[in-house]
Amino acid sequence: MNAVVDPLWLAAVFLLALRVAPLFVMAPVLGSTDVPVRVRVLLSLALAAMLASAGGVPADAGVLAALGAFLAAAAAELVIGVALVFGVFAAFGAFLFGGRLLDMQVGFGIANVFDPVTRTQGPLLGGTLGLLALVVFFAVDGHHLLIRGVVYSLERFPPGRPLSALNAAAVVEQFGTVFALGVLVVSPAVILLLLLDAGLAVAARTMPQMNVFFVAMPLKVVAGVLMLALSMRYLAPALARAFDSIGTYWQRLLG
């Protein structure tokens, strides 16, 4: 006996898959690992099917009335998915920005390392802080919160709703989170290095015979790395603030 599949359910699965797919393709948490594209597509479809089967997904019948309306709804879902993933990017990008800032102060900026996760060249301390944030994110079940966030987005912004209802100003505000949290993470080490540079500048004026360049490089490396290690015990509030910014951004974005 052939089972008849509801076309509205299929439309809901397809639209939800377009919203969920950026989490598995672009997000630093799930999209940076070397997973085959076929597996990511199947995971997106499976999660979309579960969400559609759980109910509460009001797939508007109007999206099936015409091909143009359905394609417009599909494009809107993809844009919403990318906008949601941007919040995750900003949270983890803060640690990359802070590490890059500290790399330039310490002197590691002249020797970027190869990142085996993203297969790109990146800052040494920035990659280390990013991996630390990723470990903590999984340790506190942050990936479960991402799934809950997708469900929340469906409640606040169901499929078929026009993109004009999105709060575009939230995206601009989230850019500031990257810089504010990035400086907050490495602020103790940056302040120490700033004071060290000021002391070395005074020493260079009072003792011109001393080669400040060769003295400053190892001294700044030791001071910067040591201060960063000592400030790790105070990193928990910054991590919590970065992860909380994801949910706050989604609430502002979805209105």
Buried (B, 14 or more C-beta within 10 A) or exposed (E): EEEEEEEBBBBBBBBBBBBBBBBBBBBBBBBBEEEEEEEBBEBBBEBBBEBBEEEEBBBBEEBBEEEEBBEBBBEBBBBBBBBBBBBBBBBBBBBBBBBBBBBBBBBBBEEBBEBEBBEEEBBBBBBBBBEBBBEBBEEEEBEEBBBEBBEBBBEBBBBBBEBEEBBEEBBEBBEEBBBBBBBBBBBBBBEBBEEBBEEBEEBBEEEEEEEBEEEBEEBBBEBBBEBBEEBEEEBEEBBEBBBEBBBBBBBBBBE
